[in-house]
Amino acid sequence: MKADREEFMAKVAYAGHLDAVKPAMSVRENLASWAALYETAPAGVDPALAAFNLTAIADTPAAYCSAGQKRRLGLSRLLVMDRSVWLLDEPTVSLDTASVALFAEAVSTHCAAGGVALAATHIEIGLPEGPRIDLAPPSEHTADEGDPFLTGDWA
């Protein structure tokens, strides 16, 4: 049982409200430390910087980054972790429209390569083509609205 849990956890990456950014380290150093921590190839750092438009500030201490830059840095960690399952909590908070598009591209690429991304959000995250489950209070839904979870057709 413990081995199953450890095997599963080795496949999961989590990005939550906090960006897990070390302020004294540069943007590049933050990504390199995550690559080392998760024992992944350090060669993944530069592509992760590029994917989230962080290359120009790679040597900037994270303490000087804006909220959006810190969010993109935190999300770029997903790319260096090399995990197949991404659990995302409000991933686009603090991102402008262009950065939401970068995030959507990263998620789409990850899923196209066989990965899975599960995001909890209250705002649009730029992924209209993906399957979604919209949750609302029970009083706002009735079984005849075609919601597969209410009609029992989700299995």
Disulfide bonds with the S-S distance in Angstrom:
none
